[in-house]
């Protein structure tokens, strides 16, 4: 992820207001009222089919 972020910073940093937009995005994701970063992932039906294998792998 860090490699992608650095590449995107390098390629898109010439856009006007890029750093300000990035700052606003980070603040939006971290703000407690939006709860974007803390939303739980919803399991897909495919996960239910393989739940015993996933349980044995994950603990």
C-alpha positions in Angstrom: 0.0 0.0 0.0 2.8 2.4 0.8 4.4 1.8 -2.6 1.1 2.7 -4.3 0.7 5.8 -2.1 4.2 7.0 -2.9 3.7 6.4 -6.6 0.4 8.3 -6.6 1.9 11.1 -4.6 4.7 11.4 -7.2 2.4 11.2 -10.2 -0.5 13.4 -9.0 1.3 16.0 -6.8 1.4 18.5 -9.7 -2.4 18.9 -9.5 -3.6 22.1 -7.8 -4.9 21.6 -4.3 -3.7 18.0 -4.2 -2.3 18.2 -0.7 -5.3 20.0 0.6 -7.7 17.4 -0.9 -5.6 14.6 0.5 -5.7 16.2 4.0 -9.5 16.6 3.8 -9.8 13.0 2.8 -7.7 11.8 5.7 -9.6 14.0 8.1 -12.9 12.7 6.7 -11.9 9.1 7.1 -10.6 9.7 10.7 -13.5 11.8 12.0 -15.6 9.9 14.5 -19.0 11.2 13.2 -18.5 9.7 9.7 -17.5 6.2 11.0 -16.1 5.3 7.6 -13.0 3.7 8.8 -14.7 1.7 11.5 -17.5 0.1 9.5 -17.4 -3.7 9.7 -17.0 -5.7 6.6 -20.1 -7.6 5.7 -19.5 -11.2 5.1 -20.3 -12.6 1.6 -22.1 -15.8 1.0 -18.8 -17.2 -0.3 -17.3 -16.8 3.1 -20.0 -19.0 4.7 -19.2 -21.8 2.4 -15.6 -21.9 3.5 -16.0 -20.7 7.1 -14.6 -24.0 8.6 -11.4 -23.6 6.5 -11.1 -20.0 7.5 -11.6 -20.7 11.1 -8.9 -23.4 11.1 -6.4 -21.1 9.4 -7.2 -18.0 11.5 -7.3 -19.8 14.9 
